[in-house]
Amino acid sequence: PRGTLITYTVVNYDSPVLPKVEGPVIYGVIKLDGADTALVHLLGEVKPEDIRSGMRVEAVFSQETKGNIHDIAYFKPATR
């Protein structure tokens, strides 16, 4: 559930694709520990000005899981 933020982008408007997410929307490219490739997912619990490439992040899981990528609600800065 942990990884490294490779790069990111900040979108300063509400997402038409994800209506539950209000801007700014932060998308990150995250390489999970032990993975060979990275994935793109939302970042949360962090201000855009506090994000940096190389920071450690951890998954925050949805309350309801369905066995797909949406089981991860977003990634936040790692606490340790």
mmCIF file of the N, C-alpha and C atoms, coordinates in Angstrom:
data_MODEL
# 
_entry.id   MODEL 
# 
loop_
_atom_site.group_PDB 
_atom_site.id 
_atom_site.type_symbol 
_atom_site.label_atom_id 
_atom_site.label_alt_id 
_atom_site.label_comp_id 
_atom_site.label_asym_id 
_atom_site.label_entity_id 
_atom_site.label_seq_id 
_atom_site.pdbx_PDB_ins_code 
_atom_site.Cartn_x 
_atom_site.Cartn_y 
_atom_site.Cartn_z 
_atom_site.occupancy 
_atom_site.B_iso_or_equiv 
_atom_site.pdbx_formal_charge 
_atom_site.auth_seq_id 
_atom_site.auth_comp_id 
_atom_site.auth_asym_id 
_atom_site.auth_atom_id 
_atom_site.pdbx_PDB_model_num 
ATOM 1   N N  . PRO A 1 1  ? 0.797   -1.214 0.000   1.00 0.00 ? 1  PRO A N  1 
ATOM 2   C CA . PRO A 1 1  ? 0.000   0.000  0.000   1.00 0.00 ? 1  PRO A CA 1 
ATOM 3   C C  . PRO A 1 1  ? 0.845   1.288  0.000   1.00 0.00 ? 1  PRO A C  1 
ATOM 4   N N  . ARG A 1 2  ? 2.172   1.153  -0.031  1.00 0.00 ? 2  ARG A N  1 
ATOM 5   C CA . ARG A 1 2  ? 3.065   2.324  -0.021  1.00 0.00 ? 2  ARG A CA 1 
ATOM 6   C C  . ARG A 1 2  ? 3.876   2.384  -1.298  1.00 0.00 ? 2  ARG A C  1 
ATOM 7   N N  . GLY A 1 3  ? 4.307   3.591  -1.613  1.00 0.00 ? 3  GLY A N  1 
ATOM 8   C CA . GLY A 1 3  ? 5.113   3.759  -2.803  1.00 0.00 ? 3  GLY A CA 1 
ATOM 9   C C  . GLY A 1 3  ? 5.759   5.127  -2.832  1.00 0.00 ? 3  GLY A C  1 
ATOM 10  N N  . THR A 1 4  ? 6.317   5.465  -3.994  1.00 0.00 ? 4  THR A N  1 
ATOM 11  C CA . THR A 1 4  ? 7.019   6.724  -4.199  1.00 0.00 ? 4  THR A CA 1 
ATOM 12  C C  . THR A 1 4  ? 6.333   7.503  -5.304  1.00 0.00 ? 4  THR A C  1 
ATOM 13  N N  . LEU A 1 5  ? 6.123   8.776  -5.067  1.00 0.00 ? 5  LEU A N  1 
ATOM 14  C CA . LEU A 1 5  ? 5.534   9.652  -6.067  1.00 0.00 ? 5  LEU A CA 1 
ATOM 15  C C  . LEU A 1 5  ? 6.603   10.001 -7.091  1.00 0.00 ? 5  LEU A C  1 
ATOM 16  N N  . ILE A 1 6  ? 6.395   9.601  -8.334  1.00 0.00 ? 6  ILE A N  1 
ATOM 17  C CA . ILE A 1 6  ? 7.367   9.857  -9.392  1.00 0.00 ? 6  ILE A CA 1 
ATOM 18  C C  . ILE A 1 6  ? 7.191   11.274 -9.936  1.00 0.00 ? 6  ILE A C  1 
ATOM 19  N N  . THR A 1 7  ? 5.965   11.629 -10.274 1.00 0.00 ? 7  THR A N  1 
ATOM 20  C CA . THR A 1 7  ? 5.629   12.962 -10.765 1.00 0.00 ? 7  THR A CA 1 
ATOM 21  C C  . THR A 1 7  ? 4.143   13.203 -10.521 1.00 0.00 ? 7  THR A C  1 
ATOM 22  N N  . TYR A 1 8  ? 3.688   14.422 -10.770 1.00 0.00 ? 8  TYR A N  1 
ATOM 23  C CA . TYR A 1 8  ? 2.292   14.757 -10.489 1.00 0.00 ? 8  TYR A CA 1 
ATOM 24  C C  . TYR A 1 8  ? 1.873   15.956 -11.321 1.00 0.00 ? 8  TYR A C  1 
ATOM 25  N N  . THR A 1 9  ? 0.566   16.189 -11.355 1.00 0.00 ? 9  THR A N  1 
ATOM 26  C CA . THR A 1 9  ? 0.018   17.389 -11.971 1.00 0.00 ? 9  THR A CA 1 
ATOM 27  C C  . THR A 1 9  ? -1.166  17.857 -11.141 1.00 0.00 ? 9  THR A C  1 
ATOM 28  N N  . VAL A 1 10 ? -1.380  19.151 -11.128 1.00 0.00 ? 10 VAL A N  1 
ATOM 29  C CA . VAL A 1 10 ? -2.490  19.756 -10.390 1.00 0.00 ? 10 VAL A CA 1 
ATOM 30  C C  . VAL A 1 10 ? -3.460  20.338 -11.402 1.00 0.00 ? 10 VAL A C  1 
ATOM 31  N N  . VAL A 1 11 ? -4.720  19.925 -11.325 1.00 0.00 ? 11 VAL A N  1 
ATOM 32  C CA . VAL A 1 11 ? -5.774  20.426 -12.200 1.00 0.00 ? 11 VAL A CA 1 
ATOM 33  C C  . VAL A 1 11 ? -6.629  21.361 -11.346 1.00 0.00 ? 11 VAL A C  1 
ATOM 34  N N  . ASN A 1 12 ? -6.696  22.634 -11.728 1.00 0.00 ? 12 ASN A N  1 
ATOM 35  C CA . ASN A 1 12 ? -7.341  23.637 -10.883 1.00 0.00 ? 12 ASN A CA 1 
ATOM 36  C C  . ASN A 1 12 ? -8.814  23.859 -11.184 1.00 0.00 ? 12 ASN A C  1 
ATOM 37  N N  . TYR A 1 13 ? -9.504  22.814 -11.566 1.00 0.00 ? 13 TYR A N  1 
ATOM 38  C CA . TYR A 1 13 ? -10.947 22.894 -11.761 1.00 0.00 ? 13 TYR A CA 1 
ATOM 39  C C  . TYR A 1 13 ? -11.557 21.551 -11.402 1.00 0.00 ? 13 TYR A C  1 
ATOM 40  N N  . ASP A 1 14 ? -12.865 21.537 -11.174 1.00 0.00 ? 14 ASP A N  1 
ATOM 41  C CA . ASP A 1 14 ? -13.545 20.290 -10.828 1.00 0.00 ? 14 ASP A CA 1 
ATOM 42  C C  . ASP A 1 14 ? -13.400 19.295 -11.967 1.00 0.00 ? 14 ASP A C  1 
ATOM 43  N N  . SER A 1 15 ? -13.297 18.034 -11.642 1.00 0.00 ? 15 SER A N  1 
ATOM 44  C CA . SER A 1 15 ? -13.121 16.996 -12.642 1.00 0.00 ? 15 SER A CA 1 
ATOM 45  C C  . SER A 1 15 ? -14.452 16.597 -13.268 1.00 0.00 ? 15 SER A C  1 
ATOM 46  N N  . PRO A 1 16 ? -14.557 16.684 -14.597 1.00 0.00 ? 16 PRO A N  1 
ATOM 47  C CA . PRO A 1 16 ? -15.784 16.226 -15.246 1.00 0.00 ? 16 PRO A CA 1 
ATOM 48  C C  . PRO A 1 16 ? -15.900 14.701 -15.251 1.00 0.00 ? 16 PRO A C  1 
ATOM 49  N N  . VAL A 1 17 ? -14.790 14.019 -15.041 1.00 0.00 ? 17 VAL A N  1 
ATOM 50  C CA . VAL A 1 17 ? -14.773 12.555 -15.041 1.00 0.00 ? 17 VAL A CA 1 
ATOM 51  C C  . VAL A 1 17 ? -15.113 12.013 -13.658 1.00 0.00 ? 17 VAL A C  1 
ATOM 52  N N  . LEU A 1 18 ? -14.659 12.685 -12.641 1.00 0.00 ? 18 LEU A N  1 
ATOM 53  C CA . LEU A 1 18 ? -14.892 12.263 -11.262 1.00 0.00 ? 18 LEU A CA 1 
ATOM 54  C C  . LEU A 1 18 ? -15.725 13.327 -10.565 1.00 0.00 ? 18 LEU A C  1 
ATOM 55  N N  . PRO A 1 19 ? -17.050 13.294 -10.698 1.00 0.00 ? 19 PRO A N  1 
ATOM 56  C CA . PRO A 1 19 ? -17.880 14.373 -10.159 1.00 0.00 ? 19 PRO A CA 1 
ATOM 57  C C  . PRO A 1 19 ? -17.812 14.533 -8.645  1.00 0.00 ? 19 PRO A C  1 
ATOM 58  N N  . LYS A 1 20 ? -17.322 13.543 -7.927  1.00 0.00 ? 20 LYS A N  1 
ATOM 59  C CA . LYS A 1 20 ? -17.228 13.648 -6.473  1.00 0.00 ? 20 LYS A CA 1 
ATOM 60  C C  . LYS A 1 20 ? -15.988 14.422 -6.039  1.00 0.00 ? 20 LYS A C  1 
ATOM 61  N N  . VAL A 1 21 ? -15.109 14.755 -6.975  1.00 0.00 ? 21 VAL A N  1 
ATOM 62  C CA . VAL A 1 21 ? -13.843 15.410 -6.650  1.00 0.00 ? 21 VAL A CA 1 
ATOM 63  C C  . VAL A 1 21 ? -13.903 16.855 -7.108  1.00 0.00 ? 21 VAL A C  1 
ATOM 64  N N  . GLU A 1 22 ? -13.764 17.789 -6.157  1.00 0.00 ? 22 GLU A N  1 
ATOM 65  C CA . GLU A 1 22 ? -13.734 19.204 -6.485  1.00 0.00 ? 22 GLU A CA 1 
ATOM 66  C C  . GLU A 1 22 ? -12.291 19.662 -6.621  1.00 0.00 ? 22 GLU A C  1 
ATOM 67  N N  . GLY A 1 23 ? -12.056 20.631 -7.503  1.00 0.00 ? 23 GLY A N  1 
ATOM 68  C CA . GLY A 1 23 ? -10.719 21.148 -7.751  1.00 0.00 ? 23 GLY A CA 1 
ATOM 69  C C  . GLY A 1 23 ? -10.161 21.885 -6.547  1.00 0.00 ? 23 GLY A C  1 
ATOM 70  N N  . PRO A 1 24 ? -8.848  21.978 -6.421  1.00 0.00 ? 24 PRO A N  1 
ATOM 71  C CA . PRO A 1 24 ? -7.914  21.378 -7.364  1.00 0.00 ? 24 PRO A CA 1 
ATOM 72  C C  . PRO A 1 24 ? -7.838  19.858 -7.204  1.00 0.00 ? 24 PRO A C  1 
ATOM 73  N N  . VAL A 1 25 ? -7.696  19.179 -8.316  1.00 0.00 ? 25 VAL A N  1 
ATOM 74  C CA . VAL A 1 25 ? -7.550  17.728 -8.353  1.00 0.00 ? 25 VAL A CA 1 
ATOM 75  C C  . VAL A 1 25 ? -6.075  17.449 -8.611  1.00 0.00 ? 25 VAL A C  1 
ATOM 76  N N  . ILE A 1 26 ? -5.480  16.575 -7.810  1.00 0.00 ? 26 ILE A N  1 
ATOM 77  C CA . ILE A 1 26 ? -4.063  16.262 -7.955  1.00 0.00 ? 26 ILE A CA 1 
ATOM 78  C C  . ILE A 1 26 ? -3.930  14.809 -8.382  1.00 0.00 ? 26 ILE A C  1 
ATOM 79  N N  . TYR A 1 27 ? -3.308  14.604 -9.532  1.00 0.00 ? 27 TYR A N  1 
ATOM 80  C CA . TYR A 1 27 ? -3.039  13.263 -10.040 1.00 0.00 ? 27 TYR A CA 1 
ATOM 81  C C  . TYR A 1 27 ? -1.553  12.987 -9.883  1.00 0.00 ? 27 TYR A C  1 
ATOM 82  N N  . GLY A 1 28 ? -1.225  11.792 -9.410  1.00 0.00 ? 28 GLY A N  1 
ATOM 83  C CA . GLY A 1 28 ? 0.169   11.420 -9.249  1.00 0.00 ? 28 GLY A CA 1 
ATOM 84  C C  . GLY A 1 28 ? 0.489   10.134 -9.981  1.00 0.00 ? 28 GLY A C  1 
ATOM 85  N N  . VAL A 1 29 ? 1.727   10.020 -10.413 1.00 0.00 ? 29 VAL A N  1 
ATOM 86  C CA . VAL A 1 29 ? 2.252   8.772  -10.960 1.00 0.00 ? 29 VAL A CA 1 
ATOM 87  C C  . VAL A 1 29 ? 3.023   8.130  -9.813  1.00 0.00 ? 29 VAL A C  1 
ATOM 88  N N  . ILE A 1 30 ? 2.550   6.977  -9.363  1.00 0.00 ? 30 ILE A N  1 
ATOM 89  C CA . ILE A 1 30 ? 3.062   6.343  -8.151  1.00 0.00 ? 30 ILE A CA 1 
ATOM 90  C C  . ILE A 1 30 ? 3.630   4.979  -8.478  1.00 0.00 ? 30 ILE A C  1 
ATOM 91  N N  . LYS A 1 31 ? 4.869   4.757  -8.034  1.00 0.00 ? 31 LYS A N  1 
ATOM 92  C CA . LYS A 1 31 ? 5.480   3.434  -8.168  1.00 0.00 ? 31 LYS A CA 1 
ATOM 93  C C  . LYS A 1 31 ? 5.389   2.758  -6.806  1.00 0.00 ? 31 LYS A C  1 
ATOM 94  N N  . LEU A 1 32 ? 4.538   1.743  -6.733  1.00 0.00 ? 32 LEU A N  1 
ATOM 95  C CA . LEU A 1 32 ? 4.357   1.016  -5.479  1.00 0.00 ? 32 LEU A CA 1 
ATOM 96  C C  . LEU A 1 32 ? 5.610   0.222  -5.143  1.00 0.00 ? 32 LEU A C  1 
ATOM 97  N N  . ASP A 1 33 ? 5.866   0.055  -3.865  1.00 0.00 ? 33 ASP A N  1 
ATOM 98  C CA . ASP A 1 33 ? 7.014   -0.731 -3.418  1.00 0.00 ? 33 ASP A CA 1 
ATOM 99  C C  . ASP A 1 33 ? 6.938   -2.133 -4.009  1.00 0.00 ? 33 ASP A C  1 
ATOM 100 N N  . GLY A 1 34 ? 8.012   -2.567 -4.643  1.00 0.00 ? 34 GLY A N  1 
ATOM 101 C CA . GLY A 1 34 ? 8.075   -3.904 -5.218  1.00 0.00 ? 34 GLY A CA 1 
ATOM 102 C C  . GLY A 1 34 ? 7.519   -3.999 -6.628  1.00 0.00 ? 34 GLY A C  1 
ATOM 103 N N  . ALA A 1 35 ? 6.938   -2.925 -7.148  1.00 0.00 ? 35 ALA A N  1 
ATOM 104 C CA . ALA A 1 35 ? 6.355   -2.952 -8.493  1.00 0.00 ? 35 ALA A CA 1 
ATOM 105 C C  . ALA A 1 35 ? 7.399   -2.587 -9.539  1.00 0.00 ? 35 ALA A C  1 
ATOM 106 N N  . ASP A 1 36 ? 7.195   -3.058 -10.760 1.00 0.00 ? 36 ASP A N  1 
ATOM 107 C CA . ASP A 1 36 ? 8.078   -2.716 -11.869 1.00 0.00 ? 36 ASP A CA 1 
ATOM 108 C C  . ASP A 1 36 ? 7.614   -1.478 -12.621 1.00 0.00 ? 36 ASP A C  1 
ATOM 109 N N  . THR A 1 37 ? 6.314   -1.205 -12.575 1.00 0.00 ? 37 THR A N  1 
ATOM 110 C CA . THR A 1 37 ? 5.756   -0.061 -13.284 1.00 0.00 ? 37 THR A CA 1 
ATOM 111 C C  . THR A 1 37 ? 4.959   0.805  -12.314 1.00 0.00 ? 37 THR A C  1 
ATOM 112 N N  . ALA A 1 38 ? 4.635   2.013  -12.767 1.00 0.00 ? 38 ALA A N  1 
ATOM 113 C CA . ALA A 1 38 ? 3.890   2.947  -11.928 1.00 0.00 ? 38 ALA A CA 1 
ATOM 114 C C  . ALA A 1 38 ? 2.429   2.998  -12.360 1.00 0.00 ? 38 ALA A C  1 
ATOM 115 N N  . LEU A 1 39 ? 1.602   3.581  -11.507 1.00 0.00 ? 39 LEU A N  1 
ATOM 116 C CA . LEU A 1 39 ? 0.196   3.767  -11.829 1.00 0.00 ? 39 LEU A CA 1 
ATOM 117 C C  . LEU A 1 39 ? -0.187  5.219  -11.557 1.00 0.00 ? 39 LEU A C  1 
ATOM 118 N N  . VAL A 1 40 ? -1.237  5.662  -12.225 1.00 0.00 ? 40 VAL A N  1 
ATOM 119 C CA . VAL A 1 40 ? -1.746  7.024  -12.028 1.00 0.00 ? 40 VAL A CA 1 
ATOM 120 C C  . VAL A 1 40 ? -2.944  6.955  -11.087 1.00 0.00 ? 40 VAL A C  1 
ATOM 121 N N  . HIS A 1 41 ? -2.941  7.811  -10.075 1.00 0.00 ? 41 HIS A N  1 
ATOM 122 C CA . HIS A 1 41 ? -4.054  7.831  -9.132  1.00 0.00 ? 41 HIS A CA 1 
ATOM 123 C C  . HIS A 1 41 ? -4.151  9.209  -8.502  1.00 0.00 ? 41 HIS A C  1 
ATOM 124 N N  . LEU A 1 42 ? -5.245  9.440  -7.786  1.00 0.00 ? 42 LEU A N  1 
ATOM 125 C CA . LEU A 1 42 ? -5.465  10.705 -7.093  1.00 0.00 ? 42 LEU A CA 1 
ATOM 126 C C  . LEU A 1 42 ? -4.581  10.813 -5.855  1.00 0.00 ? 42 LEU A C  1 
ATOM 127 N N  . LEU A 1 43 ? -4.208  12.054 -5.539  1.00 0.00 ? 43 LEU A N  1 
ATOM 128 C CA . LEU A 1 43 ? -3.534  12.349 -4.280  1.00 0.00 ? 43 LEU A CA 1 
ATOM 129 C C  . LEU A 1 43 ? -4.502  13.139 -3.414  1.00 0.00 ? 43 LEU A C  1 
ATOM 130 N N  . GLY A 1 44 ? -4.453  12.917 -2.114  1.00 0.00 ? 44 GLY A N  1 
ATOM 131 C CA . GLY A 1 44 ? -5.329  13.617 -1.184  1.00 0.00 ? 44 GLY A CA 1 
ATOM 132 C C  . GLY A 1 44 ? -4.625  13.895 0.123   1.00 0.00 ? 44 GLY A C  1 
ATOM 133 N N  . GLU A 1 45 ? -5.296  14.651 0.980   1.00 0.00 ? 45 GLU A N  1 
ATOM 134 C CA . GLU A 1 45 ? -4.765  15.017 2.294   1.00 0.00 ? 45 GLU A CA 1 
ATOM 135 C C  . GLU A 1 45 ? -3.433  15.741 2.195   1.00 0.00 ? 45 GLU A C  1 
ATOM 136 N N  . VAL A 1 46 ? -3.250  16.505 1.102   1.00 0.00 ? 46 VAL A N  1 
ATOM 137 C CA . VAL A 1 46 ? -2.014  17.248 0.907   1.00 0.00 ? 46 VAL A CA 1 
ATOM 138 C C  . VAL A 1 46 ? -2.317  18.476 0.057   1.00 0.00 ? 46 VAL A C  1 
ATOM 139 N N  . LYS A 1 47 ? -1.674  19.580 0.382   1.00 0.00 ? 47 LYS A N  1 
ATOM 140 C CA . LYS A 1 47 ? -1.813  20.803 -0.407  1.00 0.00 ? 47 LYS A CA 1 
ATOM 141 C C  . LYS A 1 47 ? -0.874  20.733 -1.608  1.00 0.00 ? 47 LYS A C  1 
ATOM 142 N N  . PRO A 1 48 ? -1.285  21.287 -2.738  1.00 0.00 ? 48 PRO A N  1 
ATOM 143 C CA . PRO A 1 48 ? -0.419  21.243 -3.922  1.00 0.00 ? 48 PRO A CA 1 
ATOM 144 C C  . PRO A 1 48 ? 0.993   21.776 -3.661  1.00 0.00 ? 48 PRO A C  1 
ATOM 145 N N  . GLU A 1 49 ? 1.106   22.816 -2.846  1.00 0.00 ? 49 GLU A N  1 
ATOM 146 C CA . GLU A 1 49 ? 2.429   23.402 -2.591  1.00 0.00 ? 49 GLU A CA 1 
ATOM 147 C C  . GLU A 1 49 ? 3.316   22.519 -1.709  1.00 0.00 ? 49 GLU A C  1 
ATOM 148 N N  . ASP A 1 50 ? 2.752   21.490 -1.087  1.00 0.00 ? 50 ASP A N  1 
ATOM 149 C CA . ASP A 1 50 ? 3.528   20.593 -0.228  1.00 0.00 ? 50 ASP A CA 1 
ATOM 150 C C  . ASP A 1 50 ? 3.960   19.312 -0.935  1.00 0.00 ? 50 ASP A C  1 
ATOM 151 N N  . ILE A 1 51 ? 3.563   19.140 -2.174  1.00 0.00 ? 51 ILE A N  1 
ATOM 152 C CA . ILE A 1 51 ? 3.890   17.923 -2.923  1.00 0.00 ? 51 ILE A CA 1 
ATOM 153 C C  . ILE A 1 51 ? 5.261   18.063 -3.561  1.00 0.00 ? 51 ILE A C  1 
ATOM 154 N N  . ARG A 1 52 ? 5.999   16.967 -3.610  1.00 0.00 ? 52 ARG A N  1 
ATOM 155 C CA . ARG A 1 52 ? 7.274   16.951 -4.327  1.00 0.00 ? 52 ARG A CA 1 
ATOM 156 C C  . ARG A 1 52 ? 7.506   15.560 -4.890  1.00 0.00 ? 52 ARG A C  1 
ATOM 157 N N  . SER A 1 53 ? 8.112   15.514 -6.038  1.00 0.00 ? 53 SER A N  1 
ATOM 158 C CA . SER A 1 53 ? 8.475   14.220 -6.620  1.00 0.00 ? 53 SER A CA 1 
ATOM 159 C C  . SER A 1 53 ? 9.450   13.533 -5.680  1.00 0.00 ? 53 SER A C  1 
ATOM 160 N N  . GLY A 1 54 ? 9.301   12.225 -5.532  1.00 0.00 ? 54 GLY A N  1 
ATOM 161 C CA . GLY A 1 54 ? 10.164  11.457 -4.643  1.00 0.00 ? 54 GLY A CA 1 
ATOM 162 C C  . GLY A 1 54 ? 9.587   11.245 -3.256  1.00 0.00 ? 54 GLY A C  1 
ATOM 163 N N  . MET A 1 55 ? 8.483   11.943 -2.937  1.00 0.00 ? 55 MET A N  1 
ATOM 164 C CA . MET A 1 55 ? 7.917   11.770 -1.599  1.00 0.00 ? 55 MET A CA 1 
ATOM 165 C C  . MET A 1 55 ? 7.265   10.393 -1.461  1.00 0.00 ? 55 MET A C  1 
ATOM 166 N N  . ARG A 1 56 ? 7.258   9.898  -0.265  1.00 0.00 ? 56 ARG A N  1 
ATOM 167 C CA . ARG A 1 56 ? 6.634   8.609  0.034   1.00 0.00 ? 56 ARG A CA 1 
ATOM 168 C C  . ARG A 1 56 ? 5.139   8.817  0.237   1.00 0.00 ? 56 ARG A C  1 
ATOM 169 N N  . VAL A 1 57 ? 4.341   7.918  -0.312  1.00 0.00 ? 57 VAL A N  1 
ATOM 170 C CA . VAL A 1 57 ? 2.888   7.992  -0.195  1.00 0.00 ? 57 VAL A CA 1 
ATOM 171 C C  . VAL A 1 57 ? 2.339   6.638  0.229   1.00 0.00 ? 57 VAL A C  1 
ATOM 172 N N  . GLU A 1 58 ? 1.109   6.670  0.740   1.00 0.00 ? 58 GLU A N  1 
ATOM 173 C CA . GLU A 1 58 ? 0.444   5.437  1.125   1.00 0.00 ? 58 GLU A CA 1 
ATOM 174 C C  . GLU A 1 58 ? -1.020  5.491  0.699   1.00 0.00 ? 58 GLU A C  1 
ATOM 175 N N  . ALA A 1 59 ? -1.570  4.334  0.413   1.00 0.00 ? 59 ALA A N  1 
ATOM 176 C CA . ALA A 1 59 ? -2.948  4.240  -0.061  1.00 0.00 ? 59 ALA A CA 1 
ATOM 177 C C  . ALA A 1 59 ? -3.937  4.472  1.071   1.00 0.00 ? 59 ALA A C  1 
ATOM 178 N N  . VAL A 1 60 ? -5.030  5.148  0.734   1.00 0.00 ? 60 VAL A N  1 
ATOM 179 C CA . VAL A 1 60 ? -6.183  5.287  1.611   1.00 0.00 ? 60 VAL A CA 1 
ATOM 180 C C  . VAL A 1 60 ? -7.298  4.529  0.912   1.00 0.00 ? 60 VAL A C  1 
ATOM 181 N N  . PHE A 1 61 ? -7.804  3.503  1.559   1.00 0.00 ? 61 PHE A N  1 
ATOM 182 C CA . PHE A 1 61 ? -8.775  2.624  0.925   1.00 0.00 ? 61 PHE A CA 1 
ATOM 183 C C  . PHE A 1 61 ? -10.204 3.130  1.117   1.00 0.00 ? 61 PHE A C  1 
ATOM 184 N N  . SER A 1 62 ? -11.029 2.870  0.112   1.00 0.00 ? 62 SER A N  1 
ATOM 185 C CA . SER A 1 62 ? -12.449 3.209  0.161   1.00 0.00 ? 62 SER A CA 1 
ATOM 186 C C  . SER A 1 62 ? -13.125 2.383  1.248   1.00 0.00 ? 62 SER A C  1 
ATOM 187 N N  . GLN A 1 63 ? -14.216 2.902  1.790   1.00 0.00 ? 63 GLN A N  1 
ATOM 188 C CA . GLN A 1 63 ? -14.947 2.151  2.816   1.00 0.00 ? 63 GLN A CA 1 
ATOM 189 C C  . GLN A 1 63 ? -15.615 0.927  2.213   1.00 0.00 ? 63 GLN A C  1 
ATOM 190 N N  . GLU A 1 64 ? -16.073 1.057  0.978   1.00 0.00 ? 64 GLU A N  1 
ATOM 191 C CA . GLU A 1 64 ? -16.698 -0.069 0.279   1.00 0.00 ? 64 GLU A CA 1 
ATOM 192 C C  . GLU A 1 64 ? -15.749 -0.527 -0.828  1.00 0.00 ? 64 GLU A C  1 
ATOM 193 N N  . THR A 1 65 ? -15.358 -1.786 -0.787  1.00 0.00 ? 65 THR A N  1 
ATOM 194 C CA . THR A 1 65 ? -14.427 -2.298 -1.796  1.00 0.00 ? 65 THR A CA 1 
ATOM 195 C C  . THR A 1 65 ? -15.152 -3.208 -2.781  1.00 0.00 ? 65 THR A C  1 
ATOM 196 N N  . LYS A 1 66 ? -14.648 -3.195 -4.028  1.00 0.00 ? 66 LYS A N  1 
ATOM 197 C CA . LYS A 1 66 ? -15.263 -3.992 -5.087  1.00 0.00 ? 66 LYS A CA 1 
ATOM 198 C C  . LYS A 1 66 ? -14.244 -4.832 -5.848  1.00 0.00 ? 66 LYS A C  1 
ATOM 199 N N  . GLY A 1 67 ? -12.994 -4.826 -5.385  1.00 0.00 ? 67 GLY A N  1 
ATOM 200 C CA . GLY A 1 67 ? -11.978 -5.636 -6.037  1.00 0.00 ? 67 GLY A CA 1 
ATOM 201 C C  . GLY A 1 67 ? -11.397 -5.012 -7.292  1.00 0.00 ? 67 GLY A C  1 
ATOM 202 N N  . ASN A 1 68 ? -11.359 -3.666 -7.362  1.00 0.00 ? 68 ASN A N  1 
ATOM 203 C CA . ASN A 1 68 ? -10.751 -3.009 -8.510  1.00 0.00 ? 68 ASN A CA 1 
ATOM 204 C C  . ASN A 1 68 ? -9.932  -1.805 -8.042  1.00 0.00 ? 68 ASN A C  1 
ATOM 205 N N  . ILE A 1 69 ? -9.373  -1.053 -8.981  1.00 0.00 ? 69 ILE A N  1 
ATOM 206 C CA . ILE A 1 69 ? -8.488  0.067  -8.645  1.00 0.00 ? 69 ILE A CA 1 
ATOM 207 C C  . ILE A 1 69 ? -9.196  1.132  -7.816  1.00 0.00 ? 69 ILE A C  1 
ATOM 208 N N  . HIS A 1 70 ? -10.523 1.209  -7.904  1.00 0.00 ? 70 HIS A N  1 
ATOM 209 C CA . HIS A 1 70 ? -11.269 2.194  -7.134  1.00 0.00 ? 70 HIS A CA 1 
ATOM 210 C C  . HIS A 1 70 ? -11.375 1.836  -5.654  1.00 0.00 ? 70 HIS A C  1 
ATOM 211 N N  . ASP A 1 71 ? -10.868 0.645  -5.287  1.00 0.00 ? 71 ASP A N  1 
ATOM 212 C CA . ASP A 1 71 ? -10.784 0.308  -3.870  1.00 0.00 ? 71 ASP A CA 1 
ATOM 213 C C  . ASP A 1 71 ? -9.824  1.260  -3.155  1.00 0.00 ? 71 ASP A C  1 
ATOM 214 N N  . ILE A 1 72 ? -8.884  1.834  -3.906  1.00 0.00 ? 72 ILE A N  1 
ATOM 215 C CA . ILE A 1 72 ? -7.998  2.868  -3.369  1.00 0.00 ? 72 ILE A CA 1 
ATOM 216 C C  . ILE A 1 72 ? -8.689  4.196  -3.648  1.00 0.00 ? 72 ILE A C  1 
ATOM 217 N N  . ALA A 1 73 ? -9.077  4.911  -2.592  1.00 0.00 ? 73 ALA A N  1 
ATOM 218 C CA . ALA A 1 73 ? -9.729  6.205  -2.760  1.00 0.00 ? 73 ALA A CA 1 
ATOM 219 C C  . ALA A 1 73 ? -8.728  7.240  -3.271  1.00 0.00 ? 73 ALA A C  1 
ATOM 220 N N  . TYR A 1 74 ? -7.519  7.227  -2.688  1.00 0.00 ? 74 TYR A N  1 
ATOM 221 C CA . TYR A 1 74 ? -6.455  8.148  -3.078  1.00 0.00 ? 74 TYR A CA 1 
ATOM 222 C C  . TYR A 1 74 ? -5.188  7.749  -2.332  1.00 0.00 ? 74 TYR A C  1 
ATOM 223 N N  . PHE A 1 75 ? -4.096  8.413  -2.641  1.00 0.00 ? 75 PHE A N  1 
ATOM 224 C CA . PHE A 1 75 ? -2.847  8.244  -1.917  1.00 0.00 ? 75 PHE A CA 1 
ATOM 225 C C  . PHE A 1 75 ? -2.576  9.532  -1.146  1.00 0.00 ? 75 PHE A C  1 
ATOM 226 N N  . LYS A 1 76 ? -2.015  9.387  0.047   1.00 0.00 ? 76 LYS A N  1 
ATOM 227 C CA . LYS A 1 76 ? -1.654  10.538 0.872   1.00 0.00 ? 76 LYS A CA 1 
ATOM 228 C C  . LYS A 1 76 ? -0.184  10.420 1.273   1.00 0.00 ? 76 LYS A C  1 
ATOM 229 N N  . PRO A 1 77 ? 0.411   11.507 1.758   1.00 0.00 ? 77 PRO A N  1 
ATOM 230 C CA . PRO A 1 77 ? 1.800   11.407 2.225   1.00 0.00 ? 77 PRO A CA 1 
ATOM 231 C C  . PRO A 1 77 ? 1.930   10.327 3.301   1.00 0.00 ? 77 PRO A C  1 
ATOM 232 N N  . ALA A 1 78 ? 2.965   9.537  3.209   1.00 0.00 ? 78 ALA A N  1 
ATOM 233 C CA . ALA A 1 78 ? 3.195   8.462  4.180   1.00 0.00 ? 78 ALA A CA 1 
ATOM 234 C C  . ALA A 1 78 ? 3.517   9.043  5.545   1.00 0.00 ? 78 ALA A C  1 
ATOM 235 N N  . THR A 1 79 ? 3.027   8.387  6.576   1.00 0.00 ? 79 THR A N  1 
ATOM 236 C CA . THR A 1 79 ? 3.229   8.878  7.937   1.00 0.00 ? 79 THR A CA 1 
ATOM 237 C C  . THR A 1 79 ? 4.561   8.453  8.540   1.00 0.00 ? 79 THR A C  1 
ATOM 238 N N  . ARG A 1 80 ? 5.209   7.465  7.947   1.00 0.00 ? 80 ARG A N  1 
ATOM 239 C CA . ARG A 1 80 ? 6.530   7.050  8.468   1.00 0.00 ? 80 ARG A CA 1 
ATOM 240 C C  . ARG A 1 80 ? 7.460   6.747  7.362   1.00 0.00 ? 80 ARG A C  1 
# 
